[in-house]
Amino acid sequence: MTPSTDHRTDAESPPGTTDGITGAARQEAGQLKDTSGDAVRQVADTVKDKASDVTTDVRRQTRQMVGRTREQLADQAGRQKDKAAESLRSVADELRGMAEQGQSGWGSQLAGHGADLGHQAADFLQDHQPDELLDEVRAFARRKPGTFLIGAAIVGVVAGRMTRALAAGDTGTPKELR
């Protein structure tokens, strides 16, 4: 382009400075491009580092929370196991008292055997941790699934009846037997 054909450039800037301004603008634009590219890379690296830090923190906190939850569950299971063993002992002691005070016969023998089984079950509960008990139940369920299901149904019915009786505040015989 000749100076006479480019009227815009001549009108906007004083003569002789067009190439200098254009060159300086191009140089500034190149530096700005390089600087902004570097800044974008730094921001991207910072975001990547922060995301990695957050991910690491979340994993660590999740592991800690899972650990605390397991400890609390194990503690609660241990307390419940101890309560169950204590309740079994109490029932076994009552059965023993019934067997000793009752007349000799089929009922007192049954109460005596029930007392023995109750004490054995309480001892078994006391001697094992909750996870060991769960493993034992699983192994039994695998060995004898039919027996396990029948036993679970019986325990469910008995627990339901006991819960209903306790909720009603009835400590005597069930209403159906009165």
N, C-alpha and C positions, 0 to 999 in steps of 0.2 A: 504494500500500500504506500502510496505517496502522500505527503502531507496535504496536498491539494484535494485528494479524493476522500480522506477521512475527516469529515467535517465535525463529527461528534467529539472526537479526541481533541481536535484543535480548539473547539469551543469550550470544553470542560477544563482544560489545563493550559498553563502558559506554554508557549513554544519551547521545545527542547527538553521538557521534563517528562514527556510521555513514556519513554522507554525506561527511565529511572523509577518512576512511580509504579509502572507495571511490573518491572523486575522486583522491586521491593515488596510489592503486594504478593507476587508469586512466592518470593522467599519467605515472607511472613506466613502465607497460607501453608507452605510446606512445613515450616516449623510448627505451626499450629496443628497440622495434621499429625506430625510425629509426636508432639506433646500430648495431644488428645488420645492418640493410639496407645501411648505409654500409660496414660492415666486410666484408660479403659482396661488395659491388661492388669494394672495394679488393683483396680476395683474388682475385677473378675477373680484375681488371685486371693484377695482379701475375703470375698464372698465365699470362695471355695474353702478357704481355711476356716472361716467361721461356721460354715455348714458342717464341715468335718468335726469341728469342736462340739457343735450342738449334737450331732449324731453320737459322738463318743459319750457326751454327758447323758444323753437319753438312755443309751445302752447301760451305762454304769448305774444310773438311778433305777432303771427297770430291774437290773439284777439285784440291787439292794432291796427294792420293794418285794420282789419275789422271795428273796431270802427271809425278810421279816415276816412275810405272810406265811411261809412254810413253818417258821419257828412258832408263830402264834397258833397256827392250826395244830401243830404237833403238841403244843402246850395244852390247848383245849381238848384235844383227843386224849391226852394223858389224864387230864382231870376227869373227863367223862368215863374213861376206862376205870379209874379208881372208884368213882361213884357207882358204876355198874357192879364192880367187884364187891363193894360194901353192901349194896342192895341184895346181891346174891347171897352173901354171908348172912344177912339179916333174915332173909326168907328161909335159908337153910337152917338157921338157928330156931326159927319158929317151927319148922317142920320137925326138927329134932325134939323140941319140947312136946309137940303133939304126939310123936312116936313114943316118947318116954312116959307121958301122962296117960295115954290112951290104953285101952285094953289090948291084950295081945290078939292079933288077928291080921286080917288082910289089910285093913286101913292103916294100922300102925306100922306094918312092914313097908307098905308103899310110902308112907311119910318118912320112914327111916332111910329108904333108898333115895327118895327125893332130897333129903338132907345131905346124904353122902355126895350125890351128884352136884348139888348146889355148892358144897364146899370145894369139890374138885374143879368146878367151873370158875369159882372165885379165885382159887389158887392159880389156875391157868391164866386168868386175866392179869393177876398181879405179877406173874413171872414173865410176861411178854410185853413188848412195846407195841403201840398201836399199829405200826407198819408191819410188824411180825404177825399180828393178829389178822390183818388184812390179807397178808400172803397165805396164811393158814386157811382162811375162808375161801380164797380163790382156788387154792389147791383142792380143797374139799369139793367145791362146786365143779371142778374139772373131773375129779374122780367119780363123784356120784351126783350128777346134775338133777336127777329126779328127786332124790332125798333132799338135796339142797332146796329145791323149789318148794317141796312140801313143808320143810322146816321154815322157810322164809314166809310162806303163807300163814302158818300157825303163829309164828312170832308176830306177824302183822296183825292178825285178828286179835291176839291177846293184847298187844300194845294199843290197838284201837279201842278195845273195850276198857282197858285200864285208863286210857286218856279220857274217854267219855265219862267214866265214873268219877275221875278226879275233877274234871271240869264241872260236873253237876254237884260236886261237893258231897257225894254219896260215899260213905266209908263202909257201909254195910254190904249186904248181898245185892247183886244186880236186880233191877226191877222185874225182870222176866222170871226170876226164881222166887219172888215173894208170894 
